[in-house]
């Protein structure tokens, strides 16, 4: 058994030695094949379209970045302060949620990577229209959409994203990234404004509902007061109490201390009262709050900075050559494999002839 192992091992060693010898004898063919395929790869990479990538690194915006917009909704804080503690906290939480720095950054990145936004930009941007040359087919859009990317490069402590746009030269790459960031920034700011308008409108609806409820209550109080005064007038007429009765107990359910003349005048006044807040004073505060909210006019042209730059938009100084090197390496590897295959095939043919 041990003799067979020794023989197999010896045979394997001979096979390896023969293989190495064959490769060495055919080294010129292998080297020539490597050189040939390397030259083909180099020619291909030199003629194929080069790409340039412009990039920027962004993170969460600063408090002052949306300061001008916070000032525009100052009335909302006043309205919240005029309400009970529970509603005030709800309002403040909703407002803080809209202005949350991480939420604004995530919204920007979501919009940046959204295929629909990439498509809209590709079809509307003047530079991209030149690239398209009248084409708006799916293949063209998909090819360019994958060249627009926002990738996370931050840490757990600080969120950060690298924004990139790839184009056929450095200048255009820089221009396209700048234009696309502005395009997305506008959409993100519209999202912010829409969120604020929604909160303000919701608060208006709540206050309008409160006001309607208070009006109904005030009208009912007015009706009850008219009924009570009418009954008191009948009692005063029956008692022939025409003039006011001084020092009379006013705690009676149907007080006649005003006398029939006074009660008659009171009924006239009650019927002519238009200001229902006299019966429900809370209406005054609700009306004031509605007026404050109505005065909020959001200016969408105000300059905001919802994100901050850790690295400004740069112009690439070299093309994306990493793929070119990879292509040349793959070409050399294929040339080497093909050269070895040719040498082994040639050796096998010669052996069979012998």
C-alpha positions as a LaTeX table, in Angstrom:
\begin{tabular}{lrrr}
\hline
Residue & $x$ (\AA) & $y$ (\AA) & $z$ (\AA) \\
\hline
Unk1 & 0.00 & 0.00 & 0.00 \\
Unk2 & 2.80 & 2.36 & 0.90 \\
Unk3 & 4.57 & 1.51 & $-2.37$ \\
Unk4 & 1.46 & 2.59 & $-4.35$ \\
Unk5 & 1.37 & 5.93 & $-2.48$ \\
Unk6 & 5.03 & 6.51 & $-3.30$ \\
Unk7 & 4.39 & 5.69 & $-6.97$ \\
Unk8 & 1.32 & 8.05 & $-7.15$ \\
Unk9 & 3.28 & 10.82 & $-5.46$ \\
Unk10 & 6.15 & 10.32 & $-7.88$ \\
Unk11 & 3.73 & 10.39 & $-10.82$ \\
Unk12 & 2.15 & 13.66 & $-9.57$ \\
Unk13 & 5.58 & 15.22 & $-9.21$ \\
Unk14 & 6.49 & 14.16 & $-12.74$ \\
Unk15 & 3.17 & 15.59 & $-14.11$ \\
Unk16 & 3.75 & 18.93 & $-12.40$ \\
Unk17 & 7.31 & 19.06 & $-13.59$ \\
Unk18 & 6.22 & 18.27 & $-17.15$ \\
Unk19 & 3.53 & 20.95 & $-16.93$ \\
Unk20 & 5.99 & 23.58 & $-15.72$ \\
Unk21 & 8.49 & 22.52 & $-18.39$ \\
Unk22 & 5.84 & 22.78 & $-21.10$ \\
Unk23 & 4.78 & 26.24 & $-19.93$ \\
Unk24 & 8.40 & 27.37 & $-19.78$ \\
Unk25 & 9.11 & 26.18 & $-23.29$ \\
Unk26 & 6.03 & 27.99 & $-24.54$ \\
Unk27 & 6.73 & 31.19 & $-22.63$ \\
Unk28 & 7.14 & 33.20 & $-25.80$ \\
Unk29 & 3.64 & 32.29 & $-26.93$ \\
Unk30 & 2.19 & 33.10 & $-23.50$ \\
Unk31 & 4.04 & 36.42 & $-23.26$ \\
Unk32 & 3.02 & 37.33 & $-26.81$ \\
Unk33 & $-0.61$ & 36.52 & $-25.98$ \\
Unk34 & $-0.48$ & 38.66 & $-22.83$ \\
Unk35 & 1.05 & 41.57 & $-24.75$ \\
Unk36 & $-1.50$ & 41.23 & $-27.57$ \\
Unk37 & $-4.52$ & 41.22 & $-25.26$ \\
Unk38 & $-3.05$ & 44.02 & $-23.13$ \\
Unk39 & $-2.62$ & 46.17 & $-26.25$ \\
Unk40 & $-6.21$ & 45.41 & $-27.29$ \\
Unk41 & $-7.43$ & 46.38 & $-23.80$ \\
Unk42 & $-5.36$ & 49.59 & $-23.83$ \\
Unk43 & $-6.69$ & 50.53 & $-27.25$ \\
Unk44 & $-10.24$ & 49.86 & $-26.05$ \\
Unk45 & $-9.84$ & 51.97 & $-22.89$ \\
Unk46 & $-8.25$ & 54.82 & $-24.85$ \\
Unk47 & $-11.10$ & 54.95 & $-27.36$ \\
Unk48 & $-14.00$ & 54.28 & $-25.01$ \\
Unk49 & $-15.79$ & 57.28 & $-23.48$ \\
Unk50 & $-14.10$ & 58.60 & $-20.33$ \\
Unk51 & $-16.21$ & 59.58 & $-17.35$ \\
Unk52 & $-15.66$ & 62.24 & $-14.70$ \\
Unk53 & $-17.36$ & 62.32 & $-11.31$ \\
Unk54 & $-18.03$ & 65.50 & $-9.36$ \\
Unk55 & $-18.92$ & 65.06 & $-5.69$ \\
Unk56 & $-19.87$ & 66.83 & $-2.48$ \\
Unk57 & $-20.37$ & 65.69 & 1.12 \\
Unk58 & $-23.40$ & 66.96 & 3.04 \\
Unk59 & $-24.73$ & 66.60 & 6.56 \\
Unk60 & $-27.54$ & 67.97 & 8.71 \\
Unk61 & $-28.28$ & 71.68 & 8.42 \\
Unk62 & $-27.78$ & 74.19 & 11.20 \\
Unk63 & $-30.46$ & 75.92 & 13.25 \\
Unk64 & $-29.85$ & 79.27 & 11.58 \\
Unk65 & $-30.26$ & 77.66 & 8.15 \\
Unk66 & $-34.04$ & 77.70 & 8.53 \\
Unk67 & $-34.14$ & 80.71 & 10.88 \\
Unk68 & $-35.94$ & 82.99 & 8.38 \\
Unk69 & $-38.74$ & 80.43 & 8.07 \\
Unk70 & $-39.03$ & 79.97 & 11.83 \\
Unk71 & $-39.59$ & 83.72 & 12.08 \\
Unk72 & $-42.44$ & 83.51 & 9.60 \\
Unk73 & $-44.34$ & 81.08 & 11.86 \\
Unk74 & $-43.78$ & 83.03 & 15.08 \\
Unk75 & $-47.55$ & 83.59 & 15.33 \\
Unk76 & $-48.02$ & 79.83 & 15.55 \\
Unk77 & $-46.03$ & 79.81 & 18.79 \\
Unk78 & $-48.20$ & 82.63 & 20.18 \\
Unk79 & $-51.35$ & 80.68 & 19.32 \\
Unk80 & $-49.94$ & 77.56 & 20.98 \\
Unk81 & $-49.13$ & 79.52 & 24.13 \\
Unk82 & $-52.76$ & 80.71 & 24.26 \\
Unk83 & $-54.02$ & 77.12 & 24.41 \\
Unk84 & $-54.02$ & 74.53 & 27.16 \\
Unk85 & $-50.78$ & 72.75 & 28.01 \\
Unk86 & $-51.68$ & 69.51 & 26.26 \\
Unk87 & $-52.57$ & 71.18 & 22.94 \\
Unk88 & $-49.58$ & 73.51 & 23.24 \\
Unk89 & $-47.23$ & 70.51 & 23.52 \\
Unk90 & $-48.86$ & 68.81 & 20.53 \\
Unk91 & $-48.43$ & 71.93 & 18.41 \\
Unk92 & $-44.80$ & 72.43 & 19.40 \\
Unk93 & $-43.97$ & 68.76 & 18.74 \\
Unk94 & $-45.51$ & 68.98 & 15.26 \\
Unk95 & $-43.56$ & 72.14 & 14.47 \\
Unk96 & $-40.30$ & 70.69 & 15.77 \\
Unk97 & $-40.88$ & 67.57 & 13.68 \\
Unk98 & $-41.10$ & 69.64 & 10.49 \\
Unk99 & $-37.91$ & 71.56 & 11.34 \\
Unk100 & $-36.00$ & 68.48 & 12.58 \\
Unk101 & $-32.50$ & 68.59 & 11.05 \\
Unk102 & $-32.18$ & 64.82 & 10.55 \\
Unk103 & $-35.62$ & 64.63 & 8.99 \\
Unk104 & $-34.75$ & 67.44 & 6.57 \\
Unk105 & $-31.49$ & 65.70 & 5.59 \\
Unk106 & $-33.22$ & 62.34 & 5.09 \\
Unk107 & $-35.88$ & 64.02 & 2.97 \\
Unk108 & $-33.19$ & 65.65 & 0.82 \\
Unk109 & $-31.38$ & 62.32 & 0.30 \\
Unk110 & $-34.64$ & 60.53 & $-0.47$ \\
Unk111 & $-35.50$ & 63.13 & $-3.09$ \\
Unk112 & $-31.92$ & 63.02 & $-4.45$ \\
Unk113 & $-32.06$ & 59.26 & $-5.04$ \\
Unk114 & $-35.67$ & 59.15 & $-6.27$ \\
Unk115 & $-35.76$ & 57.84 & $-9.84$ \\
Unk116 & $-38.66$ & 60.14 & $-10.73$ \\
Unk117 & $-36.64$ & 63.21 & $-9.78$ \\
Unk118 & $-33.63$ & 61.95 & $-11.74$ \\
Unk119 & $-35.87$ & 61.37 & $-14.75$ \\
Unk120 & $-37.49$ & 64.81 & $-14.49$ \\
Unk121 & $-34.08$ & 66.45 & $-14.23$ \\
Unk122 & $-32.61$ & 64.48 & $-17.14$ \\
Unk123 & $-35.54$ & 65.44 & $-19.36$ \\
Unk124 & $-35.59$ & 69.11 & $-18.35$ \\
Unk125 & $-31.96$ & 70.15 & $-17.84$ \\
Unk126 & $-30.44$ & 71.97 & $-20.89$ \\
Unk127 & $-27.13$ & 70.07 & $-20.68$ \\
Unk128 & $-28.90$ & 66.72 & $-20.44$ \\
Unk129 & $-31.10$ & 67.67 & $-23.40$ \\
Unk130 & $-27.91$ & 68.03 & $-25.49$ \\
Unk131 & $-26.79$ & 64.59 & $-24.38$ \\
Unk132 & $-30.22$ & 63.19 & $-25.25$ \\
Unk133 & $-30.23$ & 64.77 & $-28.69$ \\
Unk134 & $-33.96$ & 64.34 & $-28.94$ \\
Unk135 & $-34.04$ & 60.93 & $-27.26$ \\
Unk136 & $-36.17$ & 60.29 & $-24.19$ \\
Unk137 & $-36.14$ & 56.49 & $-24.27$ \\
Unk138 & $-35.94$ & 54.35 & $-21.15$ \\
Unk139 & $-32.41$ & 53.09 & $-21.87$ \\
Unk140 & $-31.00$ & 56.62 & $-22.09$ \\
Unk141 & $-32.73$ & 57.70 & $-18.87$ \\
Unk142 & $-31.69$ & 54.55 & $-16.97$ \\
Unk143 & $-28.08$ & 54.93 & $-18.14$ \\
Unk144 & $-27.86$ & 58.46 & $-16.77$ \\
Unk145 & $-29.98$ & 57.88 & $-13.67$ \\
Unk146 & $-27.46$ & 55.36 & $-12.33$ \\
Unk147 & $-24.74$ & 58.03 & $-12.62$ \\
Unk148 & $-26.53$ & 60.18 & $-10.02$ \\
Unk149 & $-25.99$ & 58.84 & $-6.51$ \\
Unk150 & $-26.18$ & 59.80 & $-2.83$ \\
Unk151 & $-24.39$ & 57.31 & $-0.58$ \\
Unk152 & $-24.00$ & 57.31 & 3.18 \\
Unk153 & $-20.46$ & 58.07 & 4.33 \\
Unk154 & $-21.20$ & 59.24 & 7.86 \\
Unk155 & $-20.89$ & 57.70 & 11.30 \\
Unk156 & $-23.34$ & 56.85 & 14.04 \\
Unk157 & $-22.51$ & 60.18 & 15.67 \\
Unk158 & $-22.86$ & 62.30 & 12.54 \\
Unk159 & $-24.96$ & 61.53 & 9.48 \\
Unk160 & $-23.20$ & 62.39 & 6.21 \\
Unk161 & $-23.76$ & 61.57 & 2.55 \\
Unk162 & $-21.60$ & 61.81 & $-0.56$ \\
Unk163 & $-23.47$ & 63.27 & $-3.53$ \\
Unk164 & $-22.05$ & 62.46 & $-6.96$ \\
Unk165 & $-22.83$ & 63.07 & $-10.62$ \\
Unk166 & $-20.88$ & 61.39 & $-13.43$ \\
Unk167 & $-20.52$ & 63.02 & $-16.85$ \\
Unk168 & $-18.26$ & 62.98 & $-19.89$ \\
Unk169 & $-15.98$ & 65.82 & $-18.76$ \\
Unk170 & $-15.03$ & 67.55 & $-15.52$ \\
Unk171 & $-16.75$ & 70.89 & $-16.18$ \\
Unk172 & $-20.07$ & 69.35 & $-17.19$ \\
Unk173 & $-19.93$ & 66.95 & $-14.24$ \\
Unk174 & $-19.54$ & 69.91 & $-11.86$ \\
Unk175 & $-22.32$ & 71.89 & $-13.55$ \\
Unk176 & $-24.74$ & 68.96 & $-13.52$ \\
Unk177 & $-24.15$ & 68.16 & $-9.84$ \\
Unk178 & $-24.63$ & 71.81 & $-8.90$ \\
Unk179 & $-27.82$ & 72.05 & $-10.97$ \\
Unk180 & $-29.21$ & 68.78 & $-9.63$ \\
Unk181 & $-28.54$ & 69.76 & $-6.00$ \\
Unk182 & $-30.38$ & 73.05 & $-6.61$ \\
Unk183 & $-33.20$ & 71.09 & $-8.27$ \\
Unk184 & $-33.52$ & 68.74 & $-5.28$ \\
Unk185 & $-33.04$ & 71.52 & $-2.74$ \\
Unk186 & $-36.06$ & 73.30 & $-4.22$ \\
Unk187 & $-38.15$ & 70.15 & $-3.92$ \\
Unk188 & $-37.02$ & 69.59 & $-0.34$ \\
Unk189 & $-37.87$ & 73.16 & 0.60 \\
Unk190 & $-41.30$ & 72.78 & $-0.98$ \\
Unk191 & $-41.75$ & 69.69 & 1.19 \\
Unk192 & $-40.86$ & 71.81 & 4.22 \\
Unk193 & $-43.29$ & 74.58 & 3.26 \\
Unk194 & $-46.04$ & 72.06 & 2.51 \\
Unk195 & $-45.53$ & 70.52 & 5.95 \\
Unk196 & $-45.82$ & 73.89 & 7.68 \\
Unk197 & $-48.88$ & 74.89 & 5.67 \\
Unk198 & $-50.51$ & 71.58 & 6.56 \\
Unk199 & $-49.91$ & 72.12 & 10.29 \\
Unk200 & $-51.23$ & 75.69 & 10.13 \\
Unk201 & $-54.32$ & 74.62 & 8.17 \\
Unk202 & $-54.99$ & 71.77 & 10.61 \\
Unk203 & $-54.76$ & 74.22 & 13.51 \\
Unk204 & $-57.16$ & 76.58 & 11.75 \\
Unk205 & $-59.66$ & 73.76 & 11.30 \\
Unk206 & $-59.41$ & 72.90 & 15.00 \\
Unk207 & $-59.94$ & 76.53 & 16.03 \\
Unk208 & $-62.81$ & 77.00 & 13.57 \\
Unk209 & $-64.49$ & 73.92 & 15.05 \\
Unk210 & $-63.97$ & 75.30 & 18.55 \\
Unk211 & $-65.41$ & 78.64 & 17.49 \\
Unk212 & $-68.46$ & 76.97 & 15.94 \\
Unk213 & $-69.05$ & 74.99 & 19.12 \\
Unk214 & $-68.71$ & 78.12 & 21.27 \\
Unk215 & $-71.12$ & 80.01 & 18.99 \\
Unk216 & $-73.71$ & 77.29 & 19.43 \\
Unk217 & $-73.24$ & 77.44 & 23.19 \\
Unk218 & $-73.46$ & 81.26 & 23.17 \\
Unk219 & $-76.67$ & 81.21 & 21.13 \\
Unk220 & $-78.16$ & 78.74 & 23.57 \\
Unk221 & $-77.16$ & 80.93 & 26.52 \\
Unk222 & $-78.72$ & 83.94 & 24.80 \\
Unk223 & $-81.95$ & 82.00 & 24.15 \\
Unk224 & $-82.08$ & 80.84 & 27.76 \\
Unk225 & $-81.53$ & 84.40 & 28.98 \\
Unk226 & $-84.38$ & 85.66 & 26.77 \\
Unk227 & $-86.71$ & 82.94 & 28.07 \\
Unk228 & $-85.86$ & 83.68 & 31.69 \\
Unk229 & $-86.22$ & 87.44 & 31.17 \\
Unk230 & $-89.61$ & 86.88 & 29.43 \\
Unk231 & $-90.89$ & 84.88 & 32.37 \\
Unk232 & $-89.53$ & 87.50 & 34.78 \\
Unk233 & $-91.39$ & 90.21 & 32.80 \\
Unk234 & $-94.66$ & 88.30 & 33.14 \\
Unk235 & $-94.10$ & 87.97 & 36.89 \\
Unk236 & $-93.22$ & 91.69 & 37.18 \\
Unk237 & $-96.40$ & 92.65 & 35.28 \\
Unk238 & $-98.46$ & 90.40 & 37.49 \\
Unk239 & $-96.89$ & 91.96 & 40.60 \\
Unk240 & $-97.32$ & 95.44 & 39.08 \\
Unk241 & $-93.57$ & 96.00 & 39.69 \\
Unk242 & $-92.99$ & 98.68 & 37.05 \\
Unk243 & $-89.89$ & 100.41 & 38.42 \\
Unk244 & $-86.66$ & 98.77 & 39.59 \\
Unk245 & $-86.86$ & 97.38 & 43.11 \\
Unk246 & $-83.72$ & 98.36 & 45.04 \\
Unk247 & $-82.09$ & 95.99 & 47.53 \\
Unk248 & $-84.18$ & 93.11 & 46.26 \\
Unk249 & $-82.65$ & 89.63 & 46.39 \\
Unk250 & $-81.29$ & 88.93 & 42.87 \\
Unk251 & $-80.78$ & 85.20 & 43.49 \\
Unk252 & $-84.30$ & 84.31 & 42.43 \\
Unk253 & $-84.65$ & 82.06 & 39.38 \\
Unk254 & $-86.80$ & 84.69 & 37.64 \\
Unk255 & $-85.49$ & 87.95 & 39.08 \\
Unk256 & $-87.86$ & 90.94 & 38.78 \\
Unk257 & $-85.63$ & 93.50 & 40.51 \\
Unk258 & $-85.35$ & 95.50 & 37.25 \\
Unk259 & $-89.10$ & 96.03 & 37.15 \\
Unk260 & $-91.27$ & 95.55 & 34.09 \\
Unk261 & $-89.83$ & 98.58 & 32.31 \\
Unk262 & $-86.27$ & 97.41 & 32.87 \\
Unk263 & $-87.07$ & 93.84 & 31.87 \\
Unk264 & $-88.79$ & 95.04 & 28.68 \\
Unk265 & $-85.69$ & 97.02 & 27.75 \\
Unk266 & $-83.46$ & 94.03 & 28.60 \\
Unk267 & $-85.42$ & 91.84 & 26.19 \\
Unk268 & $-85.00$ & 94.42 & 23.40 \\
Unk269 & $-81.26$ & 94.60 & 24.03 \\
Unk270 & $-80.86$ & 90.80 & 24.16 \\
Unk271 & $-82.63$ & 90.42 & 20.83 \\
Unk272 & $-80.34$ & 93.01 & 19.19 \\
Unk273 & $-77.04$ & 91.66 & 20.55 \\
Unk274 & $-74.78$ & 90.45 & 17.72 \\
Unk275 & $-71.61$ & 89.90 & 19.72 \\
Unk276 & $-72.07$ & 86.39 & 21.06 \\
Unk277 & $-68.80$ & 86.60 & 23.00 \\
Unk278 & $-70.77$ & 88.44 & 25.69 \\
Unk279 & $-72.33$ & 85.08 & 26.46 \\
Unk280 & $-69.23$ & 82.97 & 25.78 \\
Unk281 & $-66.01$ & 84.98 & 26.46 \\
Unk282 & $-63.78$ & 82.13 & 25.20 \\
Unk283 & $-64.87$ & 83.07 & 21.69 \\
Unk284 & $-62.68$ & 86.17 & 21.90 \\
Unk285 & $-59.49$ & 84.14 & 22.42 \\
Unk286 & $-60.34$ & 81.61 & 19.71 \\
Unk287 & $-61.13$ & 84.42 & 17.25 \\
Unk288 & $-57.85$ & 86.15 & 18.12 \\
Unk289 & $-55.93$ & 82.90 & 17.53 \\
Unk290 & $-57.58$ & 82.42 & 14.15 \\
Unk291 & $-56.67$ & 85.98 & 13.21 \\
Unk292 & $-53.02$ & 85.35 & 14.18 \\
Unk293 & $-52.86$ & 82.19 & 12.05 \\
Unk294 & $-54.49$ & 83.96 & 9.11 \\
Unk295 & $-51.72$ & 86.56 & 9.18 \\
Unk296 & $-49.05$ & 83.90 & 8.58 \\
Unk297 & $-48.02$ & 84.25 & 4.92 \\
Unk298 & $-45.21$ & 81.84 & 4.05 \\
Unk299 & $-42.69$ & 83.31 & 1.63 \\
Unk300 & $-41.41$ & 80.41 & $-0.49$ \\
Unk301 & $-38.70$ & 82.63 & $-2.00$ \\
Unk302 & $-36.86$ & 83.03 & 1.28 \\
Unk303 & $-33.30$ & 81.66 & 1.24 \\
Unk304 & $-32.98$ & 78.50 & 3.34 \\
Unk305 & $-30.19$ & 76.00 & 4.00 \\
Unk306 & $-31.72$ & 72.66 & 4.99 \\
Unk307 & $-28.35$ & 70.86 & 4.67 \\
Unk308 & $-24.72$ & 71.73 & 5.42 \\
Unk309 & $-21.62$ & 70.97 & 3.35 \\
Unk310 & $-18.71$ & 69.07 & 4.87 \\
Unk311 & $-17.09$ & 69.21 & 1.43 \\
Unk312 & $-18.21$ & 71.68 & $-1.20$ \\
Unk313 & $-19.05$ & 70.65 & $-4.75$ \\
Unk314 & $-15.70$ & 69.96 & $-6.40$ \\
Unk315 & $-14.61$ & 69.66 & $-10.00$ \\
Unk316 & $-12.84$ & 66.32 & $-10.63$ \\
Unk317 & $-9.19$ & 66.72 & $-11.65$ \\
Unk318 & $-8.83$ & 63.21 & $-13.10$ \\
Unk319 & $-11.17$ & 60.89 & $-14.95$ \\
Unk320 & $-12.54$ & 57.70 & $-13.44$ \\
Unk321 & $-9.56$ & 55.53 & $-14.44$ \\
Unk322 & $-10.08$ & 52.71 & $-11.98$ \\
Unk323 & $-12.23$ & 50.85 & $-14.51$ \\
Unk324 & $-9.63$ & 51.38 & $-17.24$ \\
Unk325 & $-6.93$ & 49.73 & $-15.12$ \\
Unk326 & $-9.30$ & 46.86 & $-14.32$ \\
Unk327 & $-10.03$ & 46.33 & $-18.03$ \\
Unk328 & $-6.30$ & 46.19 & $-18.85$ \\
Unk329 & $-5.70$ & 43.69 & $-16.01$ \\
Unk330 & $-8.57$ & 41.51 & $-17.20$ \\
Unk331 & $-7.22$ & 41.67 & $-20.75$ \\
Unk332 & $-3.76$ & 40.59 & $-19.56$ \\
Unk333 & $-5.27$ & 37.72 & $-17.56$ \\
Unk334 & $-7.29$ & 36.52 & $-20.55$ \\
Unk335 & $-4.15$ & 36.73 & $-22.72$ \\
Unk336 & $-2.22$ & 34.67 & $-20.17$ \\
Unk337 & $-4.93$ & 31.99 & $-19.97$ \\
Unk338 & $-5.30$ & 31.82 & $-23.74$ \\
Unk339 & $-1.50$ & 31.59 & $-24.18$ \\
Unk340 & $-1.30$ & 28.71 & $-21.68$ \\
Unk341 & $-4.20$ & 26.97 & $-23.43$ \\
Unk342 & $-2.44$ & 27.30 & $-26.83$ \\
Unk343 & 0.86 & 25.97 & $-25.41$ \\
Unk344 & $-0.83$ & 22.98 & $-23.77$ \\
Unk345 & $-2.85$ & 22.24 & $-26.91$ \\
Unk346 & 0.29 & 22.43 & $-29.04$ \\
Unk347 & 2.17 & 20.15 & $-26.64$ \\
Unk348 & $-0.68$ & 17.66 & $-26.64$ \\
Unk349 & $-0.76$ & 17.55 & $-30.47$ \\
Unk350 & 3.02 & 17.00 & $-30.62$ \\
Unk351 & 2.81 & 14.20 & $-28.07$ \\
Unk352 & 0.09 & 12.40 & $-30.03$ \\
Unk353 & 2.14 & 12.64 & $-33.21$ \\
Unk354 & 5.09 & 11.02 & $-31.45$ \\
\hline
\end{tabular}
